Amino acid sequence: MIRKLTLLTLVAAAGFAVAMAKEAAESAGQDDAVMVPMFEVDPLWPKNLPNHWLMGPTIGVDVDSRDNIWVVHRNTPDNFQGGTEIGMTFDPPISECCQPGPPVLVFDQEGNLLDSWGGPGTETGDYVWPESNHGITVDHMDNVWIGGNGGGDAHVLKFTRSGEFLLQAGRHNARVTGEDAEGNRIFQRDSHSGDSYGRVAKIGIDPDANEAYFADGYYNKRVAVVDADTGELKRYWGAYGNEPDDDYDFGGPYQPGGTPAQQFRGPVHCGEISNDGLVYVCDRAEDRVQVFRKDGTFVREALIATHTRLQGSTWDIDFSPDPEQRFLYLADGQNMKVYIIERETMKVLTAFGDGGRQPGMFFAVHSIAVDSDGNIYTTETYEGSRVQKFLYKGMGPVPEGAEGEKSQGVLWPTN
């Protein structure tokens, strides 16, 4: 999440910081309890979508300078929507419900739908919509960036907030080297390419340098930094700041307690820049967040829920809105929870959530964003296919039994 520093945003962030400090001071002496931000789910957010629209897997969320919430989802038709490919529906319709809404949805803080656009077949410029859109970021100029992790997605797109095409960085299908006997495309990794990418998961923005950081990605093993105006690649690096190595031998799947991989196992799933100029990178299947300076110098790493196999524990991050960004929030789609982390030490203080379908539960929580009031927004992929809002309720002590990676459970409203 990156916000233009408008007066309103600065006032809101300062207000959040003052309230947080006041609450912590008033709570001092409560048996030296660790104080953390407290939340409860808003079960009525967002409001119903129009036109019988259904969200597909929600694969990205961000908050802009106006505290509007941007969601990107995969509007893949199913048995209710009809059709066999993205964007196709039966004609005539098979029933009243339902339709795959546009992949980009914009809400206000109250959950009202403000705008929607995008998707295959809507291209009005020289670009290709991702085969499987992934991640959405609104930058300091209110422009919108979208990546993709489909087979041919070797590019990132940039639009105005109204959906007007501005820039394509990379080339769709750039990694295709041929077809197999069944006609399936054959892809080649290239973590050193200067003009294409490997299924970018998410984009982080450095407003000071006007640079975009690509979490590159599902196919490559690097963080790639490009000029936000031209899309020109400026620099890149791998795990620990090493040169990316596409032929690195991981010795098999991730094993808890094993020697840390010297390359990103991937997917490289996020790359967020803090106010103090550090770059936080999610190496999802390796259960870690690595921290770098903007030039790729390795600073430290934090290992999170290292028992987690398969898809891993580190899916996406965002920061609390106070200027110091004292807390980091980490989405873990494999363990179905959100961690609250002290950013300075990268110590996990507590977590919330549980696996399930009801409000406050998660099915593969995928992306996370925070508004200027401290509220959290999460998306869920696969069958989760929804966005949820968690209201900031002030500072409070970590509940007994919910310290560290243990969860507070489902944060249902108290009234």
C-alpha positions in Angstrom: 0.0 0.0 0.0 1.3 3.5 -0.9 -0.5 6.7 -0.3 0.0 10.2 -1.7 0.8 12.3 1.4 -2.2 14.6 1.2 -3.1 16.8 4.2 -6.1 14.5 4.9 -3.9 11.4 4.9 -1.2 13.0 7.1 -3.9 14.2 9.6 -5.5 10.7 9.7 -2.1 8.9 10.1 -1.1 11.4 12.9 -4.4 10.8 14.6 -4.0 7.1 14.4 -0.5 7.4 16.0 -1.7 9.7 18.8 -4.6 7.4 19.6 -2.3 4.4 19.6 0.1 6.1 22.0 -2.7 7.3 24.3 -4.2 3.9 24.5 -0.9 2.3 25.2 -0.2 4.8 28.0 -3.6 4.4 29.6 -3.0 0.7 29.6 0.4 0.8 31.1 0.6 -1.2 34.3 -1.8 -3.9 33.2 0.6 -6.6 34.3 3.0 -5.3 31.7 0.8 -6.8 29.0 1.9 -6.6 25.4 -0.3 -4.0 23.6 -1.3 -4.6 20.0 -4.0 -3.2 17.6 -7.3 -4.9 18.1 -9.9 -5.7 15.4 -13.3 -7.1 14.8 -14.8 -8.2 11.5 -17.5 -6.1 9.8 -19.8 -8.9 8.6 -21.9 -6.5 6.4 -18.9 -5.2 4.3 -19.0 -4.7 1.3 -22.5 -4.1 0.2 -24.2 -6.3 -2.4 -22.8 -6.1 -5.9 -25.1 -5.0 -8.8 -26.2 -7.0 -11.8 -26.1 -10.4 -10.1 -22.3 -10.1 -10.1 -20.2 -12.7 -8.3 -16.6 -12.3 -7.2 -14.2 -15.0 -8.4 -11.0 -15.7 -6.5 -10.0 -12.3 -5.0 -6.3 -12.0 -5.8 -5.4 -8.4 -4.7 -6.4 -5.4 -2.6 -5.0 -2.0 -2.0 -6.1 1.4 -0.5 -5.6 4.6 -2.3 -4.9 8.2 -1.2 -8.7 8.8 -0.8 -9.2 5.7 1.4 -11.0 3.9 -1.4 -10.5 0.2 -1.5 -9.4 -1.5 -4.8 -9.9 -5.2 -5.4 -8.9 -7.3 -8.3 -10.5 -10.7 -8.7 -10.6 -13.4 -11.4 -14.0 -13.3 -13.0 -13.7 -16.9 -14.2 -17.2 -18.3 -15.1 -18.4 -21.4 -13.3 -21.5 -23.6 -13.6 -23.7 -20.7 -12.6 -22.1 -18.1 -14.8 -21.7 -20.3 -17.8 -18.9 -20.6 -20.4 -15.6 -22.3 -20.4 -13.1 -19.4 -20.7 -12.6 -16.2 -18.8 -15.1 -13.6 -20.0 -17.5 -16.0 -21.7 -21.1 -16.5 -20.8 -24.0 -18.4 -22.3 -26.1 -16.6 -24.8 -29.0 -16.7 -24.0 -28.2 -16.9 -20.3 -28.9 -20.1 -18.5 -30.5 -18.4 -15.5 -30.9 -15.0 -13.8 -27.8 -15.5 -11.7 -25.0 -15.0 -12.0 -22.5 -12.9 -14.0 -18.8 -12.5 -13.7 -18.3 -8.8 -12.8 -15.4 -6.8 -14.1 -12.1 -7.8 -12.5 -11.3 -4.4 -11.0 -13.8 -3.3 -8.3 -13.5 0.0 -6.3 -15.3 0.5 -2.9 -15.5 3.3 -0.4 -14.9 2.7 3.3 -18.7 2.1 3.8 -18.6 -0.7 1.2 -20.4 1.1 -1.7 -19.2 0.1 -5.1 -17.8 3.2 -6.8 -16.4 1.9 -10.1 -15.5 -1.3 -12.0 -13.5 -2.0 -15.2 -11.1 -4.2 -17.0 -10.8 -7.7 -18.2 -10.2 -9.6 -21.4 -11.9 -8.1 -24.4 -11.9 -4.6 -22.9 -8.4 -3.7 -24.2 -8.4 -0.3 -25.9 -4.7 0.1 -26.3 -1.6 -1.9 -27.3 -1.6 -4.4 -24.4 -2.9 -7.8 -23.4 -4.9 -8.3 -20.2 -3.2 -10.9 -18.0 -4.3 -14.5 -18.5 -4.6 -14.7 -14.7 -4.5 -11.2 -13.1 -2.7 -11.1 -9.8 -2.2 -8.2 -7.4 -3.3 -4.6 -7.6 -1.4 -1.5 -6.4 -2.5 2.1 -6.6 0.6 4.4 -6.7 1.3 7.9 -5.4 -0.1 9.4 -8.6 -3.3 7.4 -8.3 -2.3 5.1 -11.1 -3.2 1.4 -10.9 -0.8 -1.5 -11.5 -1.8 -5.1 -12.1 0.4 -8.2 -12.5 -0.4 -11.7 -13.6 0.6 -15.3 -12.9 -1.0 -17.0 -15.9 1.2 -19.1 -18.2 2.0 -16.3 -20.7 2.0 -13.4 -18.2 5.5 -12.0 -18.6 4.2 -8.4 -18.2 2.7 -5.8 -15.9 0.1 -3.2 -16.7 -0.4 0.4 -15.6 -3.7 2.3 -15.9 -5.2 5.5 -14.7 -7.7 5.1 -11.9 -10.6 5.2 -14.5 -9.0 2.3 -16.4 -7.3 4.1 -19.2 -4.2 2.2 -20.4 -0.8 3.9 -19.7 2.0 1.4 -19.8 2.9 -2.3 -20.4 6.2 -3.4 -18.9 7.3 -6.7 -20.4 5.8 -8.7 -23.2 3.0 -11.2 -23.0 4.2 -14.8 -24.0 7.8 -13.6 -23.9 8.8 -16.8 -22.2 7.2 -19.2 -24.7 9.8 -21.3 -26.5 7.5 -23.7 -28.3 4.8 -26.3 -27.8 4.8 -29.9 -26.7 3.1 -32.8 -28.5 -0.3 -31.9 -26.9 0.0 -28.3 -28.1 0.7 -26.9 -24.6 3.1 -23.9 -24.5 6.6 -24.5 -23.2 8.0 -21.8 -21.0 11.6 -20.9 -20.1 12.7 -19.1 -17.0 15.0 -16.1 -17.3 15.6 -14.2 -14.0 18.1 -12.0 -15.9 15.8 -10.8 -18.7 15.8 -7.0 -19.2 12.5 -6.8 -21.0 10.2 -9.5 -19.7 9.1 -11.0 -16.3 8.1 -14.3 -14.9 4.4 -14.1 -13.7 4.6 -11.1 -11.4 2.6 -11.5 -8.2 2.5 -8.0 -6.8 3.9 -4.5 -7.3 5.3 -2.2 -4.6 5.9 1.5 -5.2 8.7 3.9 -4.0 7.2 7.4 -4.5 10.4 9.2 -3.7 12.3 7.5 -6.5 9.3 7.0 -8.7 10.1 3.3 -9.0 8.0 0.1 -9.1 9.2 -3.1 -7.4 8.0 -6.2 -9.1 7.7 -9.4 -7.0 8.9 -11.5 -9.9 7.6 -14.0 -9.1 5.9 -17.3 -9.8 8.4 -18.2 -12.5 11.5 -16.1 -11.8 13.5 -15.8 -8.6 14.0 -12.0 -8.2 12.8 -8.6 -7.2 12.9 -6.4 -10.2 12.9 -2.6 -10.0 11.6 -0.5 -12.9 11.1 3.2 -13.7 7.5 3.9 -13.0 7.1 6.2 -16.0 8.9 4.2 -18.7 8.9 0.6 -17.4 12.6 0.4 -18.0 14.4 -2.2 -15.8 16.9 -0.5 -13.5 18.1 -3.3 -11.2 17.2 -6.7 -9.6 18.3 -9.2 -7.1 17.6 -12.5 -5.5 17.4 -14.0 -2.0 20.0 -12.5 0.4 20.9 -10.0 -2.3 22.5 -12.9 -4.3 22.4 -13.0 -8.1 19.4 -14.9 -9.2 20.1 -18.5 -10.3 17.4 -20.3 -12.2 19.3 -23.6 -12.0 19.7 -23.5 -8.3 19.2 -27.0 -6.7 16.8 -26.8 -3.8 17.2 -30.5 -3.1 13.5 -31.1 -3.2 10.4 -29.5 -1.6 10.8 -27.2 1.5 11.5 -29.1 4.7 11.0 -27.6 8.1 14.3 -27.2 9.9 16.4 -27.5 6.7 19.1 -25.2 5.6 17.6 -21.9 4.3 17.6 -21.8 0.5 20.1 -19.2 -0.9 17.7 -18.4 -3.7 14.0 -17.4 -3.5 12.0 -20.6 -3.5 9.0 -18.6 -4.5 6.6 -17.6 -5.4 8.2 -14.2 -4.7 4.8 -13.0 -3.6 5.1 -9.4 -2.3 7.6 -6.5 -2.2 6.5 -3.6 0.0 8.5 -0.5 0.8 8.3 1.0 4.3 8.4 4.7 5.1 12.0 4.4 6.3 13.1 2.9 3.0 13.3 -0.8 3.6 11.9 -3.4 1.1 10.0 -6.3 2.6 9.8 -9.4 0.3 7.6 -12.4 0.8 9.3 -15.7 -0.1 6.1 -17.7 0.3 7.0 -21.4 0.1 10.2 -20.8 2.2 8.1 -19.4 5.1 10.1 -16.2 5.3 10.1 -12.4 4.8 13.5 -11.0 3.7 14.3 -7.3 4.3 16.5 -5.3 2.0 17.7 -1.7 1.4 16.5 -0.3 -1.9 19.8 -1.2 -3.7 19.3 -4.8 -2.9 21.5 -5.0 0.2 20.3 -7.7 2.5 19.4 -6.5 6.0 17.7 -9.4 7.8 15.0 -12.1 7.5 12.1 -13.3 9.6 11.0 -16.9 9.6 7.3 -17.3 10.1 5.4 -20.5 10.9 8.3 -22.6 9.7 6.3 -25.8 10.1 4.2 -24.8 7.1 4.7 -26.8 3.9 3.2 -26.7 0.4 2.1 -23.1 -0.3 4.0 -21.6 2.7 3.1 -18.9 5.3 4.1 -15.5 3.9 1.6 -14.4 1.3 1.3 -10.6 1.6 2.1 -7.7 4.0 1.0 -4.2 4.8 1.9 -1.7 7.6 0.0 0.1 10.3 -0.8 3.7 9.2 1.2 5.6 11.9 4.3 7.3 10.4 6.7 4.9 12.1 4.7 1.9 10.8 5.1 0.2 14.2 3.2 -2.9 13.2 3.4 -5.2 10.1 0.4 -7.3 9.2 1.1 -10.6 7.4 -1.5 -12.7 5.5 -0.9 -16.5 5.7 -3.2 -18.3 3.3 -2.0 -21.8 4.2 -2.6 -21.5 8.0 -5.7 -19.2 7.4 -4.7 -16.3 9.7 -3.2 -12.8 9.8 -0.2 -12.2 12.0 0.4 -8.9 13.9 4.2 -8.3 13.9 6.3 -5.7 15.7 8.1 -4.3 12.7 11.3 -3.2 14.4 12.1 -6.7 15.7 9.9 -8.7 13.3 8.6 -10.6 16.3 5.2 -12.1 15.9 3.0 -10.8 18.7 -0.3 -12.4 18.0 -2.6 -13.5 15.1 -6.3 -13.7 14.3 -8.5 -15.7 12.1 -9.3 -19.4 11.5 -10.3 -21.6 8.5 -13.9 -21.4 7.5 -16.6 -19.6 5.5 -18.2 -17.3 8.0 -17.3 -13.7 8.6 -13.9 -13.4 10.3 -12.8 -16.8 9.1 -10.6 -17.3 6.0 -10.2 -19.7 3.1 -6.8 -19.0 1.7 -6.4 -15.4 2.8 -4.3 -14.0 0.0 -3.8 -10.2 0.1 -4.0 -7.5 2.8 -4.2 -3.7 2.9 -4.7 -1.0 5.6 -6.5 2.3 5.4 -5.6 5.5 7.1 -7.9 4.7 10.0 -6.1 1.5 10.7 -8.8 -0.8 9.3 -7.6 -4.0 7.6 -8.9 -5.4 4.3 -8.3 -9.0 3.2 -8.9 -11.0 0.1 -9.3 -14.8 -0.3 -8.5 -16.8 -3.3 -9.7 -20.2 -4.5 -13.1 -21.0 -3.1 -12.8 -18.1 -0.6 -13.6 -15.6 -3.4 -14.4 -12.6 -1.1 -13.0 -9.5 0.5 -13.5 -8.7 4.2 -13.0 -5.6 6.4 -11.7 -5.8 9.9 -12.4 -2.6 12.0 -9.6 -1.2 14.1 -10.9 -1.0 17.7 -7.9 0.5 19.4 -5.0 -0.9 21.3 -5.4 -3.8 23.8 -3.5 -6.6 25.5 -2.8 -9.8 23.7 -5.4 -12.3 24.9 -4.0 -15.1 27.1 -3.2 -18.1 25.0 -2.9 -16.1 21.8 0.7 -15.0 22.1 3.1 -15.4 19.1 1.8 -17.4 16.2 -1.2 -18.7 18.2 -4.5 -17.2 16.9 -7.0 -15.1 18.8 -9.6 -16.9 16.7 -12.5 -15.4 14.9 -12.8 -11.6 15.7 -16.6 -11.5 15.8 -18.2 -8.1 16.7 -18.8 -7.6 20.4 -22.2 -6.1 20.1 
